[in-house]
Amino acid sequence: MKRVFTLLFLLCITGISAQEFNKEITTENGLQLLVGQINLEGLQSQPYGGWFQNRYESYHPDESMVALFKEKLSAYNIKLFLGTWCGDSKRESPKFIKILEAADFPMEQLEIIALDYRKGHYKTSPTGEEKGLNIIKVPTIIFFKDGKEVNRIVESPLESLEEDMAQIIFQKGYTPNYAY
């Protein structure tokens, strides 16, 4: 009997903590969106792979800048909030992913959250990952160290993604677009 309760308890915990990735919705006007936690597989699937893969493959990270912060970057956890409907997200997200890969960033420390576009759900996710983080523009890339937010890049970099990341990682007084 004790084993049955233990098994049921473990199943409940697993069910509660299981996260659905790459949830897709279709708006009233037929636009397909990803919402909630997503991964690279979701971004590479259609119709999103059309814009993601093209921009990813054509971007060449600044290797000298990446070399500056490569070693220190792995001390961070990163949350990338984007909209699969958003032009800025489509422009910056593939570049950012490519930079992380060039830096050998442990991708399990990256959380990608796609926000909704629909009226009444604008810039929210089904499971509320954005709550308390003041996400006003997408993409928003938040860098966390030891569980605390260090800084963020909002909508677009001030200089380049690599330069802005270096300023954040080396704590050079970086101020993102759109104060939060």
Residue pairs with C-beta under 8 A, 6 or more apart in sequence:
19 36
19 37
19 127
20 36
20 37
21 36
21 37
21 38
21 39
21 41
21 42
22 34
22 38
22 39
22 41
22 42
22 45
23 34
23 35
23 36
23 126
24 32
24 33
24 34
24 35
25 32
25 33
25 35
25 116
25 118
26 32
26 33
27 33
27 117
27 118
28 118
31 85
31 117
32 47
32 84
33 83
33 84
33 85
33 114
33 116
33 117
34 42
34 43
34 48
34 84
34 114
35 114
35 115
35 116
35 125
35 126
36 113
36 114
36 125
36 126
36 127
36 129
37 111
37 112
37 113
37 114
37 125
37 127
37 129
38 112
38 113
38 114
39 112
40 97
40 107
40 112
42 48
42 114
43 49
43 52
43 84
43 93
43 94
43 97
43 112
44 52
44 53
48 84
51 90
51 94
52 90
52 93
52 94
53 94
54 94
55 90
55 91
55 94
55 95
56 94
56 95
56 97
56 98
59 94
59 95
59 98
61 95
61 98
61 99
61 102
61 162
62 160
62 162
62 163
63 102
65 160
65 162
65 163
65 165
65 166
66 99
66 102
66 103
66 162
68 166
69 103
69 165
69 166
69 169
69 170
70 103
70 104
72 169
72 170
73 100
73 103
73 105
73 165
73 169
74 104
74 105
74 106
74 109
75 145
76 109
76 143
76 144
76 145
76 150
76 169
77 109
77 110
77 111
77 143
77 144
77 145
78 100
78 105
78 109
78 110
78 111
78 141
78 142
78 143
78 144
79 110
79 111
79 112
79 113
79 129
79 133
79 141
79 142
79 144
80 93
80 96
80 110
80 111
80 112
80 113
80 139
80 140
80 141
80 142
81 113
81 115
81 129
81 130
81 133
81 135
81 138
81 139
81 140
81 141
81 142
82 89
82 93
82 112
82 113
82 114
82 115
82 138
82 139
83 89
83 114
83 115
83 116
83 117
83 123
83 138
83 139
84 90
84 114
85 117
86 117
86 138
86 139
88 137
88 138
88 139
88 155
88 156
89 138
89 139
91 156
92 139
92 155
92 156
92 157
92 161
93 139
95 161
96 139
96 141
96 161
99 161
99 162
99 165
100 107
100 110
101 107
111 129
113 125
113 129
113 130
114 125
115 122
115 123
115 124
115 125
115 130
115 135
115 138
116 122
116 123
116 124
116 125
116 126
123 130
123 135
123 136
123 138
124 130
133 140
133 142
133 149
134 180
136 154
136 178
136 180
137 154
137 155
137 177
137 178
138 155
139 153
139 155
140 152
140 153
140 154
140 155
141 152
141 153
142 149
142 151
142 152
143 149
143 150
143 151
143 152
143 168
143 169
144 150
150 168
150 171
151 168
151 171
151 174
151 176
152 168
152 176
152 180
153 161
153 164
153 165
153 168
153 176
154 176
154 177
154 178
154 180
155 177
155 178
156 177
157 163
157 164
158 164
158 174
158 176
158 177
159 167
164 174
164 176
166 172
167 173
167 174
168 174
